[in-house]
């Protein structure tokens, strides 16, 4: 597994895609750590999960265990289960210490542990929330590996060397320094600098607040953006149908009124009261009668004629 190092490094590989960079937020004091960043540009991994929540935690700097620190020890590294230790004091990393943490790892020290998906697999199994790989230079790259032998459920990112090492140094001196990873939606990171809440808020904005869609919709049945669009289309359709019906009714009333006015104007002036809605008609005996009376008389006469026939 270790001899895949050169084939599975990251960069522009022919069978992978280059993804847009995203932003990792930190609470570092940039006046003290001038190479650090509060909104850090980071690269994404092509094998990141389709959906993943934003993770906020203290920065945990990890380094390979002594058995994995050089090429000569790779056989021993393959046999060990404790691949990483805390950079601060060399203590063993446990599921409790890694739970939900954003872990920074310097790629220059990995040696026997490539490809990077090996590291992600181990950190995921130990309960980490995200992994940030510190590059060997100041470039920000896509972590590219066409196939990984497991199902990633936490995201991986890459950060330039100067900024990454500066953030680690700051975290070693200030363990309370916070880091927040972006959400992953439909396989890509989502970051909105306007709506993103300040670091330290444990209840961050929901995915609906940030993007208008819920990345878990396909799994938990909650409403997604597509559901919202469908509801909007149905609503607009209903309004359109109701509007059309009202328009047809209004046109029918208008034409009926015009016909009544035309008929009204044909009768004797004595039957024209000036109120077209009374619809007074001139009867055969030159008296005025209402439309209701006129229609009743007409229907009775027509019935008598039909009955005689």
C-alpha positions in Angstrom: 0.0 0.0 0.0 2.9 2.4 0.8 4.5 2.0 -2.7 1.7 4.0 -4.3 3.3 7.2 -3.1 4.5 8.6 -6.4 1.4 7.5 -8.4 -1.0 9.0 -5.9 0.6 12.3 -5.1 -1.5 15.3 -5.8 -1.4 17.7 -8.7 -2.6 17.7 -12.3 -3.2 14.0 -13.0 -4.7 13.0 -16.3 -7.7 11.1 -14.9 -8.7 13.7 -12.4 -10.3 17.1 -12.4 -8.9 20.3 -11.1 -11.3 21.9 -8.6 -11.7 25.5 -7.6 -10.1 26.5 -4.3 -12.2 27.3 -1.3 -11.8 29.1 2.1 -10.8 27.9 5.5 -11.6 30.3 8.3 -9.3 30.8 11.4 -9.2 33.0 14.4 -5.4 33.5 14.3 -3.9 36.9 15.3 -2.3 38.0 12.0 -0.5 40.9 13.7 1.6 38.3 15.5 1.7 35.7 12.8 2.0 37.7 9.6 2.3 34.6 7.3 -1.0 33.2 8.7 -4.5 34.0 7.5 -8.0 34.4 8.8 -9.6 33.5 5.5 -7.2 31.0 4.0 -7.3 29.8 0.4 -7.2 26.0 0.3 -7.5 23.3 -2.3 -10.1 20.6 -2.4 -9.8 16.9 -2.8 -11.6 15.3 -5.8 -12.6 12.4 -3.6 -14.2 14.5 -0.9 -17.7 13.3 0.2 -20.7 14.5 -1.7 -22.0 16.2 1.4 -20.3 17.2 4.6 -21.1 19.7 7.3 -18.9 22.7 8.2 -16.6 21.8 11.1 -15.4 24.2 13.7 -12.8 23.2 16.2 -9.4 24.0 17.6 -6.5 23.2 15.3 -4.9 19.9 16.1 -1.4 19.6 14.6 -0.4 16.0 14.0 2.8 14.3 12.8 3.7 10.7 11.9 4.7 8.4 14.6 8.5 7.7 15.0 8.0 4.4 13.1 6.9 6.3 10.0 9.3 9.2 10.0 11.7 7.9 7.3 11.9 5.6 4.4 14.0 3.0 6.3 11.2 2.5 8.8 8.4 2.0 6.3 8.1 -1.8 7.0 7.8 -1.0 10.7 5.3 1.7 9.8 3.2 -0.8 7.9 3.0 -2.9 11.0 2.0 -0.2 13.4 -1.6 1.0 14.2 -0.7 4.3 15.8 0.4 6.1 12.7 0.2 9.7 14.1 0.9 11.6 17.3 0.2 15.1 18.5 2.9 17.5 17.3 2.6 19.6 20.5 3.9 16.9 22.9 4.2 13.7 20.9 1.3 12.1 22.8 -0.7 9.3 21.2 -3.8 10.4 19.3 -7.0 8.7 20.3 -10.6 8.8 19.2 -11.3 11.2 22.1 -8.6 13.6 21.2 -9.4 13.6 17.5 -13.2 13.7 17.8 -14.5 16.4 15.4 -11.1 18.0 15.1 -9.6 19.7 12.1 -6.2 18.1 11.8 -3.2 19.8 10.1 -0.5 17.6 8.8 2.8 18.6 7.1 3.1 16.6 3.9 6.9 16.9 4.0 7.0 14.5 6.9 4.7 11.8 5.6 7.3 9.6 3.9 5.8 6.1 4.3 2.2 7.2 4.5 1.4 8.3 1.0 -1.0 8.4 -0.8 -2.8 11.1 1.1 -6.0 9.1 1.1 -4.2 6.7 3.5 -3.9 9.6 6.0 -7.6 10.6 5.5 -8.7 7.0 6.0 -6.9 6.7 9.3 -8.1 10.1 10.6 -11.6 9.4 9.5 -11.6 6.1 11.4 -10.3 7.9 14.5 -13.2 10.4 14.4 -11.5 13.6 13.0 -13.8 16.2 11.4 -11.5 17.3 8.5 -7.9 17.0 7.4 -5.7 19.9 6.0 -2.5 18.9 4.3 0.3 21.5 4.4 1.9 21.6 1.0 5.6 21.4 0.3 5.5 24.8 -1.3 3.2 27.8 -1.2 1.0 26.6 -4.1 -2.6 25.6 -3.5 -3.5 22.5 -5.4 -6.3 20.1 -5.9 -5.7 16.8 -4.1 -6.0 14.5 -7.0 -6.4 10.7 -6.8 -8.7 9.0 -9.2 -9.8 6.1 -7.0 -9.7 5.6 -3.2 -10.3 2.2 -1.6 -12.8 3.4 0.9 -15.8 5.8 1.2 -14.6 9.2 2.5 -17.0 10.8 4.9 -14.8 13.7 6.0 -13.2 16.3 3.6 -9.5 16.9 2.9 -8.0 20.2 1.9 -4.5 21.5 1.0 -2.9 24.7 2.1 0.3 26.5 1.1 3.4 25.8 3.2 4.0 29.3 4.7 0.4 29.8 5.8 0.0 26.3 7.0 3.1 26.2 9.1 2.3 29.6 10.5 -1.2 28.5 11.6 0.3 25.4 13.2 2.8 27.5 15.2 0.0 29.8 16.3 -2.1 26.9 17.4 0.8 25.4 19.4 1.1 28.6 21.3 -2.7 29.2 21.5 -4.6 26.0 21.8 -7.9 27.9 21.8 -7.4 29.2 18.3 -10.3 28.1 16.1 -10.6 26.8 12.6 -13.6 26.2 10.5 -13.8 24.1 7.3 -16.4 24.9 4.6 -19.4 22.8 3.9 -19.4 20.3 1.1 -22.5 20.4 -1.1 -22.8 18.2 -4.2 -19.2 17.3 -4.0 -17.9 20.9 -3.8 -17.1 23.2 -0.9 -19.5 26.1 -0.3 -18.3 29.3 1.4 -20.2 32.6 1.6 -18.2 35.4 3.3 -21.3 37.6 3.7 -23.5 35.0 5.4 -20.8 33.0 7.2 -21.2 33.4 11.0 -18.2 34.6 13.1 -15.9 32.0 14.5 -16.9 31.0 18.0 -20.6 30.6 17.3 -21.3 27.0 18.1 -24.6 27.1 16.3 -23.5 28.1 12.8 -26.0 29.0 10.1 -27.8 26.1 8.4 -27.1 25.1 4.9 -30.4 26.7 3.9 -29.1 30.0 5.2 -25.9 29.7 3.2 -27.0 28.2 -0.1 -30.7 27.7 0.0 -30.4 23.9 -0.2 -29.9 21.1 2.2 -27.1 18.6 1.3 -28.8 15.9 3.4 -32.1 16.0 1.5 -31.4 12.9 -0.5 -30.7 10.9 2.7 -33.1 12.2 5.4 -36.1 13.3 3.3 -35.7 17.0 4.2 -36.6 19.6 1.6 -33.9 20.3 -1.0 -33.5 23.2 -3.4 -35.1 21.1 -6.1 -38.1 20.6 -3.9 -38.3 24.4 -3.3 -38.1 25.0 -7.1 -40.9 22.4 -7.7 -43.1 24.0 -5.1 -42.4 27.4 -6.7 -43.3 26.1 -10.1 -46.5 24.5 -8.8 -47.4 27.7 -7.0 -46.9 29.9 -10.1 -48.9 27.4 -12.2 -51.9 27.5 -9.7 -51.8 31.3 -9.7 -51.7 31.3 -13.5 -54.7 29.0 -13.8 -56.7 31.1 -11.2 -55.8 34.3 -13.0 -56.8 32.8 -16.4 -60.2 31.7 -15.0 -60.8 35.1 -13.5 -59.9 36.7 -16.8 -62.3 34.5 -18.7 -65.1 35.3 -16.2 -64.4 39.0 -16.5 -64.4 38.9 -20.3 -67.7 36.9 -20.3 -69.3 39.5 -18.0 -67.9 42.4 -20.1 -69.3 41.0 -23.4 -72.7 40.1 -21.8 -72.9 43.7 -20.5 -72.1 45.1 -23.9 -74.8 43.1 -25.5 -77.3 44.1 -22.9 -76.4 47.8 -23.4 -76.7 47.4 -27.2 -80.2 45.8 -26.8 -81.1 48.4 -24.2 -80.3 51.3 -26.5 -82.7 50.0 -29.2 -85.8 50.4 -27.0 -88.0 53.4 -26.6 -86.5 56.3 -24.7 -89.2 56.0 -22.1 -87.8 52.6 -21.1 -84.2 53.9 -20.9 -83.7 55.0 -17.3 -80.1 55.8 -17.7 -79.2 52.8 -15.5 -78.0 50.1 -17.9 -78.0 47.5 -15.2 -81.8 47.7 -14.9 -82.0 46.4 -18.4 -85.6 47.7 -19.0 -87.2 46.4 -22.2 -90.1 47.6 -24.3 -92.8 45.0 -24.2 -95.2 44.3 -27.1 -97.8 46.5 -25.5 -95.4 49.4 -25.4 -94.9 49.1 -21.6 -91.6 48.7 -19.9 -90.6 45.5 -18.2 -87.4 44.2 -16.6 -85.2 41.6 -18.2 -86.3 39.0 -15.7 -90.0 39.6 -16.5 -89.3 39.7 -20.2 -87.3 36.4 -20.2 -90.0 34.7 -18.2 -92.7 35.8 -20.6 -90.6 34.7 -23.6 -89.9 31.3 -22.0 -93.6 30.7 -21.3 -94.6 31.7 -24.9 -91.9 29.5 -26.4 -93.1 26.5 -24.2 -96.7 27.0 -25.3 -95.6 27.1 -29.0 -93.5 23.9 -28.6 -96.3 22.1 -26.7 -98.8 22.9 -29.5 -96.4 21.5 -32.1 
